[in-house]
């Protein structure tokens, strides 16, 4: 799924209160990543056969210190300097003769440090990698843990999907490749197990909704807009200040919306404001939303891999009012939660992951080009964690794009705050700082609406 202008590399940052001991960082990496997950010491190698697939093989020359680097920022250690350092690595592809990941311990970021992770999507999906990285941390008592300690639901956006027994597709498959027909049958079985029930009425409802979803998947288009176009090689990143959750939750309670609904409506507001400053009327923009299919109360498998579904969400970014955007966001997310779209797209991913490389590329581009990019939301630990004995002050992420994606959002909650990272293609969105300012302004507006109380809530409900 890599493209010259869009690498499938997940970038994340763990912000630290002070600079940790280097040897302790290496020990933590070795014992909590390398040893439990062999894929971090493996490389992709071609598999014989007509499909042009790859499989994982041990790197005979693996050396942890070739993947973990130390650097000190030269200037005043501002966020802008850290931003520039990260951006300088975004367009650099991995060497396929070595494991597809790296970590940079960046000292001199204010009084603290930052651990910058670059990990190819082939190793695992974003939620699994988040669990792996948070597994490096400990609580105040020194107990290691991951997202299973976060007290969040097992599904990323509250979409109720039963647990699936079959493993999802991976970008570098296991050595045994099943025939395409069997993969398609498996995909349909997963859809049936995720259906609405076994009665005739439930089956009819499932068929109707499935037909609607299939039509949406095939016919959805992303309209021409100020954030659309042909991506280039250079990417830009920005991120918000820590945003308090309490005010946003209060806003959601006014209209029965989830925190996720409120945050997505804030992004829609930023997209609306950004479009207003450019030629043409604002339009509703489409984003792809990944949904986790791994139960968070079960350990990750040693092979990791990818196990997720995708949804198309049309941001209400043409609506001119914050309350209108919130009401529409809630309504659209509620529809997605009740639809079989996630099961259908998981079945589709299962099938195309086992086709030829050329066909897979065409199908991926067909669906990817229906959206401006990807929006992901991860609920992290509620309490402060420590890494190598140093308190973690924040966690950031930037989701990669595929095809012609130009703009992605990563929402990460940690220790009762939320940060939103924006990854933008410089050729299309040259100044993502403007989008960032609009996003923070929209959050301020939503918090004030929440503080205004029931009057604002009634207005929002009338819009829905």
C-alpha positions as CSV (number, residue, x, y, z in Angstrom):
1,X,0.0,0.0,0.0
2,X,3.0,2.3,0.0
3,X,3.0,5.0,-2.7
4,X,5.9,7.3,-3.5
5,X,3.8,10.2,-2.2
6,X,2.2,8.4,0.7
7,X,4.1,5.9,2.9
8,X,2.2,3.6,5.1
9,X,4.3,4.5,8.2
10,X,2.6,5.3,11.5
11,X,4.4,8.1,13.4
12,X,3.9,8.7,17.1
13,X,5.6,10.6,19.9
14,X,5.7,9.9,23.6
15,X,6.6,13.2,25.4
16,X,8.7,12.8,28.6
17,X,9.2,15.1,31.6
18,X,13.0,14.6,31.5
19,X,15.6,12.7,29.6
20,X,15.6,9.0,30.5
21,X,18.6,6.8,31.0
22,X,19.8,5.5,27.6
23,X,20.6,2.0,28.8
24,X,17.3,1.7,30.5
25,X,15.5,2.7,27.4
26,X,17.3,0.0,25.5
27,X,16.4,-2.6,28.2
28,X,12.7,-1.6,28.1
29,X,12.7,-1.8,24.3
30,X,14.4,-5.2,24.3
31,X,12.2,-6.8,27.0
32,X,8.8,-5.4,26.1
33,X,9.0,-5.1,22.3
34,X,11.7,-7.2,20.7
35,X,11.3,-10.3,22.9
36,X,7.5,-10.6,22.9
37,X,6.9,-9.6,19.3
38,X,9.3,-11.3,16.9
39,X,8.2,-9.2,13.9
40,X,10.3,-6.3,15.2
41,X,13.4,-8.3,14.5
42,X,12.1,-9.6,11.1
43,X,12.2,-8.3,7.6
44,X,9.8,-8.9,4.6
45,X,11.1,-11.3,2.0
46,X,9.5,-12.3,-1.3
47,X,7.5,-15.5,-1.3
48,X,7.7,-17.8,-4.3
49,X,4.5,-17.9,-6.3
50,X,2.4,-15.9,-8.8
51,X,0.9,-13.4,-6.3
52,X,4.0,-11.4,-5.5
53,X,3.4,-11.7,-1.8
54,X,5.9,-11.4,1.1
55,X,6.4,-13.2,4.4
56,X,8.4,-12.3,7.5
57,X,11.8,-13.8,8.0
58,X,14.3,-13.3,10.8
59,X,16.9,-10.6,10.1
60,X,20.2,-12.4,10.7
61,X,22.0,-9.1,11.3
62,X,19.4,-7.6,13.6
63,X,20.9,-5.1,16.1
64,X,18.6,-3.2,18.4
65,X,20.9,-0.1,18.4
66,X,20.6,0.1,14.6
67,X,16.9,0.9,15.1
68,X,17.1,3.1,18.3
69,X,18.8,6.4,17.8
70,X,19.8,9.4,20.1
71,X,19.7,13.0,19.0
72,X,19.7,16.4,20.7
73,X,17.9,19.4,19.3
74,X,20.2,22.2,18.4
75,X,18.0,25.2,19.1
76,X,15.8,26.3,22.0
77,X,13.9,23.0,22.2
78,X,10.6,24.4,21.1
79,X,7.7,22.4,19.7
80,X,8.5,24.0,16.3
81,X,12.0,22.5,16.4
82,X,10.7,19.0,17.3
83,X,8.1,19.4,14.6
84,X,10.8,20.1,12.0
85,X,12.9,17.1,13.1
86,X,10.0,14.8,12.8
87,X,9.0,16.2,9.4
88,X,12.5,15.7,8.0
89,X,11.9,11.9,8.4
90,X,8.3,11.6,7.2
91,X,9.1,11.0,3.5
92,X,12.0,8.6,4.1
93,X,11.1,5.0,3.2
94,X,12.4,2.1,5.2
95,X,15.2,-0.2,3.9
96,X,13.3,-3.4,3.1
97,X,16.4,-5.5,3.9
98,X,15.9,-4.6,7.6
99,X,13.0,-4.6,10.1
100,X,10.6,-1.8,9.2
101,X,10.7,0.5,12.3
102,X,12.9,2.9,14.2
103,X,12.8,5.0,17.4
104,X,14.5,8.3,18.1
105,X,15.2,9.5,21.6
106,X,15.2,13.3,21.1
107,X,16.7,15.3,23.9
108,X,16.5,19.0,24.3
109,X,12.8,19.4,23.9
110,X,12.2,22.0,26.5
111,X,13.3,20.5,29.9
112,X,12.3,17.0,28.7
113,X,12.6,14.6,25.8
114,X,10.5,12.9,23.2
115,X,10.5,9.3,21.9
116,X,9.7,9.4,18.3
117,X,8.4,6.1,16.8
118,X,8.2,5.4,13.1
119,X,6.7,1.9,12.4
120,X,5.4,0.5,9.1
121,X,1.8,-0.4,9.0
122,X,2.8,-3.9,7.7
123,X,3.9,-4.8,11.3
124,X,0.5,-4.1,12.8
125,X,-2.5,-1.8,12.8
126,X,-2.6,1.4,14.7
127,X,-4.5,0.2,17.7
128,X,-2.1,-2.8,18.1
129,X,0.9,-0.6,17.8
130,X,-0.6,1.8,20.4
131,X,-0.9,-1.1,22.8
132,X,2.7,-2.2,22.1
133,X,4.0,1.3,22.7
134,X,2.0,1.9,25.9
135,X,3.3,-1.5,27.0
136,X,6.6,0.2,27.4
137,X,5.2,2.3,30.2
138,X,4.4,1.6,33.9
139,X,2.0,3.1,36.4
140,X,3.1,4.9,39.6
141,X,3.7,1.6,41.3
142,X,5.9,0.3,38.5
143,X,3.4,-2.1,37.0
144,X,3.6,-2.4,33.2
145,X,0.4,-2.2,31.2
146,X,-1.3,-1.1,28.0
147,X,-4.7,0.0,26.8
148,X,-6.4,-2.8,28.8
149,X,-5.8,-0.6,31.8
150,X,-7.4,2.4,30.2
151,X,-10.9,1.6,31.2
152,X,-12.2,2.1,27.7
153,X,-14.6,0.0,25.6
154,X,-13.3,-2.8,23.5
155,X,-14.4,-1.1,20.3
156,X,-12.7,2.1,19.1
157,X,-15.8,4.2,18.3
158,X,-18.4,2.4,20.3
159,X,-19.4,0.3,17.3
160,X,-20.7,-3.0,18.6
161,X,-18.8,-5.7,16.8
162,X,-18.7,-9.3,18.2
163,X,-15.3,-10.8,18.6
164,X,-14.0,-12.6,15.5
165,X,-12.2,-15.9,15.8
166,X,-10.4,-15.6,12.5
167,X,-7.3,-13.4,12.2
168,X,-7.5,-10.4,10.0
169,X,-5.2,-9.8,7.0
170,X,-1.7,-8.6,7.3
171,X,0.4,-6.7,4.9
172,X,3.1,-9.4,5.0
173,X,1.1,-12.6,5.1
174,X,1.7,-15.9,6.9
175,X,3.4,-18.5,4.8
176,X,0.2,-20.4,4.1
177,X,-2.0,-18.6,1.6
178,X,-5.6,-19.7,1.2
179,X,-7.3,-19.6,-2.2
180,X,-9.3,-16.4,-3.0
181,X,-12.6,-18.2,-3.0
182,X,-12.0,-19.5,0.5
183,X,-11.0,-16.0,1.6
184,X,-14.3,-14.6,0.2
185,X,-16.3,-17.3,1.9
186,X,-14.6,-16.4,5.2
187,X,-15.3,-12.8,4.7
188,X,-19.0,-13.5,4.2
189,X,-19.1,-15.8,7.3
190,X,-17.6,-12.9,9.3
191,X,-20.3,-10.6,8.0
192,X,-23.0,-13.1,8.9
193,X,-21.6,-13.5,12.4
194,X,-21.7,-9.7,12.8
195,X,-25.3,-9.5,11.5
196,X,-28.4,-8.2,13.3
197,X,-29.7,-11.6,14.4
198,X,-31.1,-14.8,13.0
199,X,-34.8,-14.1,12.6
200,X,-36.5,-13.4,9.3
201,X,-37.0,-9.7,10.2
202,X,-33.5,-9.3,11.4
203,X,-32.2,-11.0,8.2
204,X,-34.3,-8.6,6.1
205,X,-33.0,-5.6,8.0
206,X,-29.5,-6.8,7.5
207,X,-30.0,-7.3,3.8
208,X,-31.5,-3.8,3.5
209,X,-28.7,-2.1,5.4
210,X,-26.1,-4.2,3.6
211,X,-27.5,-3.0,0.3
212,X,-27.4,0.6,1.5
213,X,-23.8,0.2,2.7
214,X,-22.6,-1.5,-0.5
215,X,-24.2,1.4,-2.5
216,X,-22.4,3.9,-0.2
217,X,-19.1,2.1,-0.5
218,X,-19.3,2.0,-4.3
219,X,-20.9,5.4,-5.0
220,X,-19.4,7.6,-2.3
221,X,-17.3,10.4,-3.8
222,X,-15.2,13.0,-2.1
223,X,-16.1,16.4,-3.7
224,X,-13.6,18.8,-5.0
225,X,-12.4,21.1,-2.2
226,X,-9.6,23.2,-0.8
227,X,-8.0,20.1,0.8
228,X,-8.2,17.9,-2.3
229,X,-5.7,17.4,-5.0
230,X,-2.6,15.4,-6.0
231,X,-0.3,14.7,-3.0
232,X,3.4,15.5,-3.2
233,X,6.3,14.0,-1.3
234,X,6.7,16.4,1.6
235,X,4.3,16.2,4.6
236,X,3.6,18.6,7.4
237,X,2.6,17.8,11.0
238,X,1.0,20.0,13.7
239,X,-0.7,19.2,17.0
240,X,-2.9,20.9,19.5
241,X,-2.1,21.9,23.0
242,X,-3.5,19.5,25.7
243,X,-7.3,20.0,25.7
244,X,-9.3,19.3,28.8
245,X,-11.9,16.5,28.5
246,X,-14.3,17.7,31.1
247,X,-15.8,20.6,29.1
248,X,-16.1,18.5,25.9
249,X,-17.9,15.8,27.8
250,X,-20.3,18.3,29.2
251,X,-21.1,19.5,25.7
252,X,-21.8,15.9,24.6
253,X,-24.1,15.3,27.5
254,X,-26.3,18.2,26.4
255,X,-27.4,16.3,23.3
256,X,-26.7,12.7,24.2
257,X,-23.5,12.6,22.1
258,X,-20.3,10.7,22.9
259,X,-17.0,12.4,23.5
260,X,-16.0,10.9,20.1
261,X,-18.9,12.7,18.4
262,X,-17.9,16.0,20.0
263,X,-14.3,15.7,18.9
264,X,-15.2,14.7,15.4
265,X,-17.6,17.7,15.2
266,X,-14.6,19.9,16.3
267,X,-12.6,18.6,13.3
268,X,-15.6,19.3,11.0
269,X,-15.7,22.8,12.3
270,X,-12.0,23.3,11.6
271,X,-12.5,22.0,8.0
272,X,-15.5,24.4,7.6
273,X,-13.4,27.4,8.7
274,X,-10.5,26.4,6.5
275,X,-12.7,26.1,3.5
276,X,-14.3,29.5,4.2
277,X,-11.0,31.2,3.7
278,X,-10.5,29.7,0.2
279,X,-12.4,29.9,-3.1
280,X,-15.6,27.9,-3.4
281,X,-18.4,27.1,-0.9
282,X,-17.6,24.7,2.0
283,X,-18.6,21.0,1.3
284,X,-18.9,17.9,3.4
285,X,-15.6,16.1,3.3
286,X,-15.3,12.3,3.6
287,X,-12.8,10.6,5.9
288,X,-12.0,7.0,6.6
289,X,-12.4,5.8,10.2
290,X,-10.6,2.6,11.3
291,X,-12.5,0.4,13.8
292,X,-10.5,-1.9,16.1
293,X,-11.5,-5.6,16.0
294,X,-9.2,-6.8,18.7
295,X,-10.7,-7.3,22.2
296,X,-8.7,-5.0,24.5
297,X,-9.0,-7.5,27.4
298,X,-7.0,-10.1,25.6
299,X,-3.2,-10.2,25.0
300,X,-1.9,-9.2,21.6
301,X,-0.7,-12.2,19.5
302,X,3.0,-12.5,19.0
303,X,2.7,-12.0,15.3
304,X,0.7,-8.8,15.7
305,X,-0.6,-8.1,12.2
306,X,-3.6,-6.0,11.0
307,X,-7.1,-6.6,12.3
308,X,-9.4,-3.6,11.7
309,X,-12.3,-2.4,9.6
310,X,-12.9,0.9,7.9
311,X,-15.9,3.2,7.8
312,X,-16.6,6.2,5.6
313,X,-17.7,9.2,7.6
314,X,-18.9,12.3,5.8
315,X,-17.9,15.3,8.0
316,X,-20.6,17.9,8.2
317,X,-18.1,20.5,7.2
318,X,-20.5,22.5,5.0
319,X,-22.7,23.3,8.0
320,X,-22.2,26.8,9.3
321,X,-23.0,26.4,13.0
322,X,-21.2,24.4,15.7
323,X,-24.5,23.0,17.1
324,X,-25.6,21.9,13.6
325,X,-22.2,20.2,13.0
326,X,-22.5,18.4,16.4
327,X,-26.0,17.2,15.7
328,X,-25.1,15.9,12.3
329,X,-22.0,14.2,13.5
330,X,-23.9,12.4,16.2
331,X,-26.6,11.3,13.7
332,X,-24.1,10.1,11.1
333,X,-22.1,8.2,13.7
334,X,-25.2,6.6,15.1
335,X,-26.1,5.4,11.7
336,X,-22.7,3.9,11.2
337,X,-22.9,2.1,14.6
338,X,-26.1,0.5,13.6
339,X,-24.9,-0.5,10.1
340,X,-23.0,-3.6,8.9
341,X,-20.4,-1.4,7.2
342,X,-17.5,-2.3,9.4
343,X,-18.2,-6.0,8.9
344,X,-18.5,-5.6,5.2
345,X,-15.2,-3.6,4.9
346,X,-13.4,-6.1,7.1
347,X,-14.6,-8.9,4.7
348,X,-13.4,-6.8,1.8
349,X,-10.0,-6.2,3.4
350,X,-9.7,-10.0,4.0
351,X,-10.3,-10.6,0.3
352,X,-8.1,-8.0,-1.3
353,X,-5.3,-8.8,1.1
354,X,-5.0,-12.1,-0.7
355,X,-5.1,-11.0,-4.3
356,X,-2.3,-10.1,-6.7
357,X,-0.3,-7.0,-5.9
358,X,-1.5,-5.2,-9.0
359,X,-5.2,-5.9,-8.3
360,X,-4.8,-5.0,-4.6
361,X,-3.3,-1.6,-5.6
362,X,-6.2,-0.8,-7.9
363,X,-8.9,-1.7,-5.3
364,X,-7.1,0.1,-2.5
365,X,-6.8,3.3,-4.6
366,X,-10.5,3.0,-5.7
367,X,-11.7,3.1,-2.1
368,X,-8.9,5.4,-0.6
369,X,-9.5,8.1,-3.2
370,X,-13.1,8.5,-1.9
371,X,-11.7,10.3,1.2
372,X,-9.4,13.1,2.1
373,X,-7.6,10.8,4.5
374,X,-8.0,8.9,7.8
375,X,-9.3,10.0,11.2
376,X,-8.5,7.8,14.2
377,X,-9.4,8.1,17.8
378,X,-7.5,6.3,20.6
379,X,-8.5,6.4,24.2
380,X,-5.3,6.0,26.2
381,X,-4.7,5.5,29.9
382,X,-6.5,7.8,32.3
383,X,-3.6,8.0,34.8
384,X,-0.1,9.3,34.2
385,X,2.3,6.6,33.0
386,X,6.1,6.4,33.3
387,X,8.7,5.2,30.7
388,X,12.1,4.1,31.9
389,X,11.3,5.8,35.2
390,X,10.3,9.2,33.6
391,X,6.7,10.5,33.7
392,X,4.9,10.6,30.3
393,X,3.5,14.1,29.8
394,X,1.7,13.4,26.6
395,X,1.2,11.1,23.6
396,X,0.8,12.2,20.0
397,X,0.2,10.4,16.7
398,X,-0.1,11.0,13.0
399,X,-2.0,8.5,10.8
400,X,-0.6,7.7,7.4
401,X,-2.6,8.0,4.2
402,X,-2.9,6.0,1.0
403,X,-3.8,6.7,-2.6
404,X,-4.5,10.4,-2.9
405,X,-5.0,11.1,0.8
406,X,-3.9,14.6,1.8
407,X,-5.1,15.1,5.3
408,X,-5.3,12.9,8.4
409,X,-6.3,13.4,12.0
410,X,-5.2,11.4,15.1
411,X,-7.2,12.0,18.3
412,X,-5.4,10.7,21.4
413,X,-6.8,11.0,25.0
414,X,-4.4,10.6,27.9
415,X,-4.5,11.5,31.6
416,X,-7.8,13.4,31.2
417,X,-6.6,15.5,28.3
418,X,-6.8,15.1,24.6
419,X,-4.4,16.1,21.8
420,X,-5.1,16.1,18.1
421,X,-2.4,15.6,15.6
422,X,-2.8,16.7,12.0
423,X,-0.8,15.2,9.1
424,X,-1.1,17.3,5.9
425,X,0.3,17.1,2.4
426,X,2.3,20.3,1.8
427,X,1.5,20.4,-1.9
428,X,-2.2,20.7,-1.0
429,X,-2.4,22.0,2.5
430,X,0.7,24.2,2.7
431,X,-0.1,25.8,6.1
432,X,-1.7,23.2,8.4
433,X,-1.2,25.8,11.2
434,X,-4.3,27.6,9.9
435,X,-6.3,24.4,10.3
436,X,-4.8,23.9,13.7
437,X,-5.9,27.4,14.8
438,X,-9.4,26.7,13.5
439,X,-9.5,23.4,15.4
440,X,-8.5,24.9,18.7
441,X,-11.0,27.8,18.2
442,X,-13.8,25.3,17.5
443,X,-13.0,23.3,20.7
444,X,-13.2,26.6,22.6
445,X,-16.6,27.3,21.1
446,X,-17.9,23.8,22.0
447,X,-16.7,24.1,25.6
448,X,-18.5,27.4,26.0
449,X,-21.7,25.8,24.5
450,X,-21.4,23.0,27.0
451,X,-21.1,25.5,29.9
452,X,-24.2,27.4,28.6
453,X,-26.3,24.5,29.6
454,X,-29.6,23.0,28.4
455,X,-30.7,25.9,26.2
456,X,-27.8,25.1,23.8
457,X,-28.6,21.4,24.0
458,X,-32.3,21.9,22.9
459,X,-31.1,23.9,19.9
460,X,-28.8,21.1,18.9
461,X,-31.4,18.5,19.2
462,X,-33.8,20.5,17.0
463,X,-31.1,20.5,14.3
464,X,-30.8,16.7,14.4
